[in-house]
Amino acid sequence: MANCIVHVTFFLLTCYCLSAASAPQNARAAGLDRLGVNWGTMTSHPINPTIIVDMLRANGIRKVKLFDANPWTMTALGGTHIETMVAIPNDQLSQISTDYNYAKKWISNNITRYYYDHKVKIRYVAVGNEPFLKSYNNLYINSTFPALRNIQKALDEAGLGTVIKATVPLNADVYNSPNNNPVPSAGEFRVDIRQIMHKIVHYLNHTGAPFVVNIYPFLSLYQNPHFPIDFAFFNGTNKPIIDKGVKYTNVFDANFDMLVWSLKKAGVPNMKIIVGEVGWPTDGDKNANIQNAKRFYDGFLRKLANKVGTPKRPGGMDVYLFGLIDENQKSILPGNFERNWGLFTYDGRPKFAMDLTGTGKDQYLVGAKGVEHLPAQWCVSKKESEERYYELSNSINYACQMTDCTALGYNSSCNDLSLLGNASYAFNMYFQMHDQDVRACNFNGLAIVTEENPSTDKCLFPVQIISESKRKEAEVYGVPLLVLLISLLYHLFV
């Protein structure tokens, strides 16, 4: 995921991008069958996908957007009737664009067999993920459209073209408005990619595929210290934007309608739009916290339930929230918040009360059931290690390079710890990352394993879960090797 920031200062609007069973009846009544989540898997200790699927169903979530076609995840979705969008990673676009046989093989291996053999309810194939980001320096400009056509052609030949559509999730930096008229109605596709964007949207419109866009109001605050904070949420502002008599009270609506205007100017005014990613992180920045996340989701979900849409597109809206679970292996180049977008923690616990139906029921979502943790023990710095300041600092840096220390960052949940506290947090994260191997809690004699929880009111020192991927490897490889070893010892000594 890369993210879009929309800057609004008084009359300025510009877009700049950083890179259970069936659903509850009340969810259906509220029209939230159009609500989905992004299920990312960039984590060191994944939860068993079957547990995740059970959690989705228990919460009435009926749509997921995936970033690859991992067999473990795809198989878990089989027979669940959860509508699925499956993505092709950007690094495969070049080969798919030039080799149609490869495109057919990809569809056969990753779509056809899961659709027919495993009964996965696939509805979209995402061809890449935000391939036109400025930070990619035109790397995918020439391959995205040909790849899109080859994938749709392969779907058609497989007899799936009428039920599964190929599309391209795009960041909101593909459109903008001029500096001298920074309002939604002046929106148009970016000059440097306008020609290719017009080809893409006309092709998608022809095939009946939607335009998928990722919009992130949080990043408006992150990038612009003068951004009016109320404009990032949905409960009003005293400084709305007025555009041709239309009042905009939040940046999401303004950004969405800028896309609507861009599509109209491209000649496809009625094209379906899906919001592929939208959400709020809970750590890693002064504005990334539980309180703001709850405020954002409460307003956004109420907006979806009421089917108000935007000024240019009133009515219901198809949306995928970002994201499902925190991912401790995502890149933090855009910011420390990147690993903290989840509605659920790394071990599948809901972070705050929220109502997916948008009807005001302030209750926690159903968490993951059956997740097992490692023993309740932590790796902390020895009290006397403070005297070895240089070694301690180097060890903290080393530990943090190898694991996730984003909670220690400025304005994050653990940034007020002492030096020894910082060391303990870094050492423990390294220790947990390595499945509590005692050799991972030494740091030249600076650390020690303890059963006393060092967590504070604000800062959680986590105990890692038992990795389902490693358990799976043990089931596949460990038992046969153990049997072989016993057999060898038997023949040697009996």
Secondary structure as the mmCIF struct_conf table of DSSP 4:
data_model
#
loop_
_struct_conf.conf_type_id
_struct_conf.id
_struct_conf.beg_label_comp_id
_struct_conf.beg_label_asym_id
_struct_conf.beg_label_seq_id
_struct_conf.end_label_comp_id
_struct_conf.end_label_asym_id
_struct_conf.end_label_seq_id
STRN STRN1 ASN A 3 THR A 9
TURN_TY1_P TURN_TY1_P1 PHE A 10 PHE A 11
STRN STRN2 LEU A 12 LEU A 18
BEND BEND1 SER A 22 SER A 22
HELX_LH_PP_P HELX_LH_PP_P1 ALA A 23 PRO A 24
HELX_RH_AL_P HELX_RH_AL_P1 GLN A 25 ALA A 29
TURN_TY1_P TURN_TY1_P2 ALA A 30 GLY A 31
HELX_RH_3T_P HELX_RH_3T_P1 LEU A 32 ARG A 34
STRN STRN3 LEU A 35 TRP A 39
BEND BEND2 SER A 44 HIS A 45
HELX_LH_PP_P HELX_LH_PP_P2 PRO A 46 ASN A 48
HELX_RH_AL_P HELX_RH_AL_P2 PRO A 49 ALA A 58
TURN_TY1_P TURN_TY1_P3 ASN A 59 GLY A 60
STRN STRN4 LYS A 63 LEU A 66
BEND BEND3 PHE A 67 ASP A 68
HELX_RH_AL_P HELX_RH_AL_P3 PRO A 71 ALA A 76
TURN_TY1_P TURN_TY1_P4 LEU A 77 GLY A 79
BEND BEND4 THR A 80 THR A 80
STRN STRN5 GLU A 83 ILE A 88
HELX_RH_3T_P HELX_RH_3T_P2 ASN A 90 GLN A 92
HELX_RH_AL_P HELX_RH_AL_P4 LEU A 93 THR A 98
HELX_RH_AL_P HELX_RH_AL_P5 TYR A 100 ILE A 107
HELX_RH_PI_P HELX_RH_PI_P1 SER A 108 THR A 112
HELX_RH_AL_P HELX_RH_AL_P6 ARG A 113 TYR A 116
TURN_TY1_P TURN_TY1_P5 ASP A 117 ASP A 117
BEND BEND5 HIS A 118 HIS A 118
STRN STRN6 ILE A 122 VAL A 127
BEND BEND6 GLY A 128 GLU A 130
TURN_TY1_P TURN_TY1_P6 PRO A 131 PHE A 132
HELX_RH_3T_P HELX_RH_3T_P3 LYS A 134 TYR A 136
TURN_TY1_P TURN_TY1_P7 ASN A 137 SER A 143
HELX_RH_AL_P HELX_RH_AL_P7 THR A 144 GLU A 157
TURN_TY1_P TURN_TY1_P8 ALA A 158 GLY A 159
TURN_TY1_P TURN_TY1_P9 GLY A 161 VAL A 163
STRN STRN7 LYS A 165 THR A 167
STRN STRN8 PRO A 169 ASN A 171
HELX_RH_3T_P HELX_RH_3T_P4 ALA A 172 VAL A 174
STRN STRN9 TYR A 175 ASN A 176
TURN_TY1_P TURN_TY1_P10 ASN A 179 ASN A 180
BEND BEND7 ASN A 181 ASN A 181
BEND BEND8 VAL A 183 VAL A 183
HELX_RH_3T_P HELX_RH_3T_P5 PRO A 184 ALA A 186
STRN STRN10 GLU A 188 PHE A 189
HELX_RH_3T_P HELX_RH_3T_P6 VAL A 191 ILE A 193
HELX_RH_AL_P HELX_RH_AL_P8 ARG A 194 THR A 207
TURN_TY1_P TURN_TY1_P11 GLY A 208 GLY A 208
HELX_LH_PP_P HELX_LH_PP_P3 ALA A 209 PRO A 210
STRN STRN11 PHE A 211 ASN A 214
TURN_TY1_P TURN_TY1_P12 PRO A 217 PRO A 217
HELX_RH_AL_P HELX_RH_AL_P9 PHE A 218 GLN A 223
TURN_TY1_P TURN_TY1_P13 PRO A 225 HIS A 226
BEND BEND9 PHE A 227 PHE A 227
HELX_RH_3T_P HELX_RH_3T_P7 ILE A 229 ALA A 232
BEND BEND10 PHE A 233 ASN A 235
BEND BEND11 ASN A 238 LYS A 239
STRN STRN12 ILE A 241 ASP A 243
TURN_TY1_P TURN_TY1_P14 LYS A 244 GLY A 245
STRN STRN13 VAL A 246 TYR A 248
BEND BEND12 ASN A 250 ASN A 250
HELX_RH_AL_P HELX_RH_AL_P10 VAL A 251 LYS A 265
TURN_TY1_P TURN_TY1_P15 ALA A 266 GLY A 267
TURN_TY1_P TURN_TY1_P16 PRO A 269 ASN A 270
STRN STRN14 ILE A 273 VAL A 278
BEND BEND13 THR A 282 GLY A 284
STRN STRN15 ASP A 285 ASP A 285
TURN_TY1_P TURN_TY1_P17 LYS A 286 ASN A 287
STRN STRN16 ALA A 288 ALA A 288
BEND BEND14 ASN A 289 ASN A 289
HELX_RH_AL_P HELX_RH_AL_P11 ILE A 290 ASN A 306
TURN_TY1_P TURN_TY1_P18 LYS A 307 LYS A 307
BEND BEND15 PRO A 311 ARG A 313
BEND BEND16 GLY A 315 GLY A 315
STRN STRN17 ASP A 318 LEU A 321
BEND BEND17 PHE A 322 PHE A 322
BEND BEND18 LEU A 324 LEU A 324
STRN STRN18 ILE A 325 ILE A 325
TURN_TY1_P TURN_TY1_P19 ASN A 328 GLN A 329
BEND BEND19 LYS A 330 LYS A 330
BEND BEND20 LEU A 333 PRO A 334
HELX_RH_3T_P HELX_RH_3T_P8 ASN A 336 ARG A 339
BEND BEND21 LEU A 343 LEU A 343
STRN STRN19 PHE A 344 PHE A 344
TURN_TY1_P TURN_TY1_P20 TYR A 346 ASP A 347
BEND BEND22 GLY A 348 GLY A 348
STRN STRN20 PRO A 350 PRO A 350
BEND BEND23 PHE A 352 PHE A 352
TURN_TY1_P TURN_TY1_P21 LEU A 356 THR A 357
BEND BEND24 THR A 359 GLY A 360
HELX_LH_PP_P HELX_LH_PP_P4 TYR A 364 VAL A 366
BEND BEND25 LYS A 369 GLY A 370
STRN STRN21 HIS A 373 HIS A 373
HELX_LH_PP_P HELX_LH_PP_P5 LEU A 374 PRO A 375
BEND BEND26 ALA A 376 ALA A 376
STRN STRN22 TRP A 378 SER A 381
HELX_RH_3T_P HELX_RH_3T_P9 LYS A 383 GLU A 387
HELX_RH_AL_P HELX_RH_AL_P12 TYR A 389 MET A 402
BEND BEND27 THR A 403 THR A 403
HELX_RH_3T_P HELX_RH_3T_P10 THR A 406 LEU A 408
BEND BEND28 GLY A 409 GLY A 409
TURN_TY1_P TURN_TY1_P22 TYR A 410 ASN A 411
BEND BEND29 SER A 412 SER A 412
TURN_TY1_P TURN_TY1_P23 SER A 413 ASP A 416
HELX_RH_AL_P HELX_RH_AL_P13 LEU A 419 MET A 433
TURN_TY1_P TURN_TY1_P24 HIS A 434 GLN A 436
HELX_RH_3T_P HELX_RH_3T_P11 VAL A 438 ALA A 440
BEND BEND30 CYS A 441 CYS A 441
TURN_TY1_P TURN_TY1_P25 PHE A 443 LEU A 446
STRN STRN23 ALA A 447 THR A 450
BEND BEND31 GLU A 451 GLU A 452
BEND BEND32 ASP A 457 LYS A 458
HELX_LH_PP_P HELX_LH_PP_P6 GLN A 464 GLN A 464
STRN STRN24 ILE A 465 ILE A 465
HELX_LH_PP_P HELX_LH_PP_P7 ILE A 466 SER A 467
HELX_RH_AL_P HELX_RH_AL_P14 GLU A 468 GLU A 473
HELX_RH_PI_P HELX_RH_PI_P2 ALA A 474 GLY A 478
HELX_RH_AL_P HELX_RH_AL_P15 VAL A 479 PHE A 493
#
